[in-house]
């Protein structure tokens, strides 16, 4: 009986694999019909074969075995030379997809220049290369589009689930125990999460396993870009991606030799994997980022400071529940132990509200902003500092909702979103981002997605525009809108949605921007729907934006970010000494 079930399981597994491959092969021909049919065939299968549930353990075993085989096969491909003919087909693939999918791919680099670039790399690819050798050739052409959302990365080595589990049990890798800061061709420690607390913030990283950071930058600097001609974003994105590039150069290691320069002294430290800390008992937690407080709780927080001297430090069940609720509403990063959206009050009489938004993702932003601006109103704040420095963006809808708290009249946030055609968003990579067992559920949703994209896209003056993006229609200002003085802190790490928000806030006369030029373009970005393509032969991952999202407010400076009214650039020395010159300048304007 078991043997029969095992054979049946193998047949089912193979059948599903063949069916999935067949669907993917037909996908380019007619995606909507294939998705619909695949969905209902799977539903029929489940109804007809309810008893197959007993085969799930066997199917799971087969999937694990197949996963091990696919990992070995992938890693072998990663190191194997690819023929010139196949690499040229990958070049053709990229060139064709740019024209077919990307709206305004020639916005910053004209079409003639692109033709020349593609012809040039065809001449360079005159011998077999590995996938990652080819990456260094093709990615600079992709970067020439000058759209920061469009990314191509080298193929990272894969590991089986057993290996991944072992690495996770061993702890965080050496490179990941630091946050980095890149300035003037040098790499510095921004935050130290390792056990070696003697390594101070601002220590220069001289080398890792003998490799100098500048050598890594010189090798990969042409493989990434900002939006347009902006330069402030480049040092930010390299600092974030440095661990990715370093692993490509030296592989994954359980321990690494770091050489630091600190206070004119050279320190050599061997950084080993760091096991996850065991959570302390209730009541012994360290204080983390200031918690967001609902409006009715402002006074309670002040009173609780006095109560701490008499009450026990053991956290009550209700407090724990409230903390988890706050994390759910305001978003929370377990790594940094900071809230995504946090509010605090500063100044002599605590009348200056400081709203820090680290990204426009996670949490329940509607509830979060309703609570935040309610608290600001009850506190009687006349000045609001909005800190969106190093905010990489996120939800295009969230920023429209947030803008309602600053607008004094009804507003339209976005211009109609330009796309290549009525069908260019059909093959949006939705099926690539989910496991195959989820295809039936996604298939149920897909016809509605297709209908929205098709009927929501109109042709005007020879171009196609999508009108259903939230914010392209007029919205009302929020009744709780802030009516006092606003300062916005920005820098080169502001990107995507953070820049779209800044572009619209620039149109409000009583808002002052402080910091440096943002990393994203003032006039918009190509993002929204961003499918992940794989080049046919090298299998390099390539993320491509399909929607040119533009704020209603525009500038005549093409390809540049939002410029501050008061330019203050935070330097390595400021970071090292925990100084915040932008915030200090703003506070001096408020309280001379």
C-alpha positions, 0 to 999 in steps of 0.5 A, spaced: 500 500 500 505 504 501 509 503 495 503 504 491 502 511 494 509 512 493 509 511 486 502 515 485 506 521 489 511 521 484 506 521 478 503 526 481 509 530 483 511 529 475 505 531 473 504 537 477 511 539 474 510 538 467 503 542 468 507 548 471 512 548 465 507 547 460 503 553 463 509 557 463 511 556 456 504 558 454 504 564 459 507 569 453 501 567 448 495 568 453 496 569 460 489 571 462 486 564 459 492 560 462 491 563 469 484 562 469 484 555 466 490 553 471 486 555 477 479 551 475 483 545 473 486 545 480 480 546 484 477 540 480 483 536 482 482 537 489 475 536 489 476 529 486 482 527 490 480 529 497 484 522 499 490 525 496 491 528 503 495 522 506 500 523 500 502 530 502 508 527 507 511 523 501 510 529 496 513 534 501 519 529 501 519 529 494 520 536 494 525 536 499 529 532 495 528 536 488 530 542 492 537 539 494 538 537 486 536 544 484 541 547 489 546 543 486 544 544 479 544 552 480 551 552 483 554 548 478 550 553 473 553 559 476 560 557 475 560 554 468 562 558 462 556 560 458 557 560 450 558 566 446 551 565 442 547 564 449 550 570 452 548 574 445 541 572 446 541 574 453 543 581 451 538 581 445 533 579 451 534 585 455 534 590 449 527 587 447 524 587 454 527 595 455 523 597 449 517 592 450 516 594 457 519 600 460 516 607 459 521 612 457 527 608 458 530 613 453 528 619 458 536 620 460 540 616 455 537 617 448 535 611 443 541 612 439 546 611 445 543 605 447 543 602 441 551 603 441 552 601 448 548 594 446 552 593 440 559 595 444 557 589 449 556 584 443 563 586 441 566 585 448 562 578 449 567 574 444 568 569 449 565 564 454 563 567 461 560 565 467 554 568 469 557 573 474 562 575 469 557 577 464 553 581 470 559 586 470 558 587 462 551 587 462 549 591 468 552 597 466 548 598 460 542 597 465 544 602 469 545 607 463 537 607 464 538 611 470 532 608 474 534 606 481 528 601 481 531 597 476 536 593 479 540 587 476 544 583 481 550 577 481 547 570 482 548 568 489 550 562 491 544 557 494 544 553 500 540 547 501 535 548 507 539 543 511 545 548 510 541 554 511 538 551 518 545 550 520 547 557 518 541 560 522 543 556 528 550 558 528 548 565 528 549 572 524 554 572 519 560 577 520 559 582 515 552 582 517 554 585 524 555 592 522 551 597 518 556 601 514 557 608 511 561 610 505 564 617 504 570 619 500 572 612 497 572 610 505 568 605 508 566 606 516 562 603 521 555 606 522 552 601 527 556 596 531 551 590 532 557 585 534 560 582 541 566 587 540 564 593 543 571 596 543 570 597 535 567 604 536 562 608 531 566 611 525 571 606 525 574 606 518 574 599 515 581 598 512 580 591 509 576 584 510 579 578 509 585 582 506 580 585 501 580 593 501 573 596 500 575 601 495 577 595 490 569 592 491 567 599 490 571 600 483 569 593 481 561 594 482 560 602 481 558 602 474 553 596 476 548 600 480 545 607 479 540 613 482 534 616 479 537 621 473 543 625 474 543 625 482 549 623 485 547 623 493 544 616 492 550 612 490 554 612 496 547 610 500 546 604 496 553 602 495 553 602 503 547 598 503 549 593 498 556 592 500 555 586 504 552 583 497 558 585 493 563 582 499 560 575 499 560 575 491 568 576 492 570 572 498 564 567 499 560 566 506 564 565 512 563 563 519 569 568 521 573 573 518 579 578 519 577 585 519 582 591 520 579 597 523 583 604 523 580 607 530 583 614 533 590 613 529 590 606 531 590 600 527 585 594 530 585 587 527 579 583 530 576 576 528 569 577 527 565 570 528 558 568 527 553 571 533 548 567 536 541 570 537 541 573 544 536 569 549 530 574 550 531 577 558 525 575 563 519 580 563 521 586 566 528 586 564 528 589 557 532 594 555 529 601 553 528 601 545 526 606 540 520 611 543 514 608 543 508 611 539 503 614 544 495 614 542 492 621 544 489 619 550 496 616 553 500 622 552 499 624 559 499 617 562 506 616 559 508 622 563 505 620 570 508 613 569 515 616 570 513 617 577 509 611 578 516 607 576 519 608 583 513 605 587 511 599 582 514 593 580 518 592 574 515 586 571 511 588 565 504 586 565 500 582 561 496 588 558 502 592 557 505 586 553 499 586 549 499 594 548 506 593 545 504 588 540 499 592 538 503 598 537 508 594 533 502 592 529 500 599 527 506 603 527 510 597 524 517 595 527 523 592 525 526 587 529 533 587 527 534 595 529 528 594 534 525 601 532 518 603 530 517 604 522 513 610 524 515 614 531 513 620 534 516 624 540 516 631 543 522 636 544 523 643 546 523 647 552 515 645 553 515 639 549 511 643 544 515 641 538 513 634 535 518 630 531 515 624 526 520 620 524 518 615 518 523 610 516 519 607 510 512 607 507 512 599 509 509 595 514 504 596 519 497 599 519 498 606 516 491 609 516 491 608 524 498 610 525 497 617 522 490 618 525 493 616 532 499 620 531 496 627 528 491 626 534 496 626 539 500 632 536 493 636 536 492 634 543 499 636 545 498 643 542 504 643 538 505 649 533 511 646 530 512 639 526 519 636 524 518 630 519 524 626 518 524 622 512 532 621 512 534 614 509 527 613 507 527 608 501 520 609 500 514 603 499 507 604 498 505 609 493 498 609 497 500 611 504 504 617 502 497 620 499 494 618 505 499 622 509 499 628 505 492 629 506 494 631 513 498 637 510 494 639 504 489 645 506 485 644 500 483 638 496 488 635 492 490 631 486 497 627 488 499 624 481 499 625 474 496 619 470 501 614 470 504 612 463 505 605 461 507 602 454 501 599 452 494 597 455 497 590 456 504 591 458 502 590 466 499 583 464 505 579 465 507 583 471 511 577 474 505 575 479 506 568 479 514 568 479 513 571 486 509 565 489 510 558 490 507 553 485 501 551 490 499 558 491 497 558 483 490 556 484 489 562 489 492 567 485 489 565 479 482 567 482 485 574 483 488 574 476 482 576 471 480 582 476 487 584 476 487 584 468 481 587 467 483 593 472 489 594 468 486 593 461 480 598 462 484 603 467 489 604 461 487 610 456 491 612 450 492 620 449 496 623 444 500 617 442 501 615 449 498 610 454 496 612 461 493 608 467 488 612 471 486 607 477 493 608 481 490 611 488 492 619 488 490 620 480 483 622 482 482 628 487 482 627 494 480 631 500 484 634 505 484 631 512 480 634 518 486 633 523 491 636 518 497 640 521 496 647 521 503 650 524 510 650 521 513 644 518 520 642 517 522 636 513 529 633 513 531 629 507 538 626 504 541 622 499 537 616 502 530 619 500 528 615 495 522 612 491 515 614 495 519 618 500 521 623 494 514 623 491 512 625 497 517 631 498 515 633 491 508 634 493 510 637 500 515 642 496 508 646 493 506 648 500 509 655 501 510 654 509 514 648 509 522 648 509 526 643 507 533 641 511 539 637 509 541 635 502 538 633 495 534 627 495 536 620 491 530 620 487 528 624 481 523 630 483 519 629 477 517 621 478 520 614 478 519 608 474 516 603 479 509 601 481 509 594 478 516 591 478 516 584 475 523 580 476 525 577 470 531 572 469 535 572 463 534 566 459 541 563 459 545 566 464 539 567 469 541 573 472 535 576 476 533 583 473 527 587 476 524 592 471 519 597 473 513 598 468 509 604 471 512 611 470 509 615 476 509 622 477 507 627 482 503 633 480 508 638 482 514 638 477 520 642 476 524 644 470 531 641 473 530 634 469 534 628 473 535 631 479 532 630 486 528 635 491 533 640 493 533 643 501 532 650 502 537 649 507 543 645 505 546 641 511 550 635 509 551 630 515 558 628 515 562 622 517 565 626 523 558 628 525 556 620 525 562 618 529 560 623 534 553 622 534 551 629 532 545 631 528 547 638 525 540 638 521 536 637 527 540 642 531 539 647 526 532 646 526 531 647 533 535 653 533 530 656 528 524 654 533 528 656 540 533 661 538 
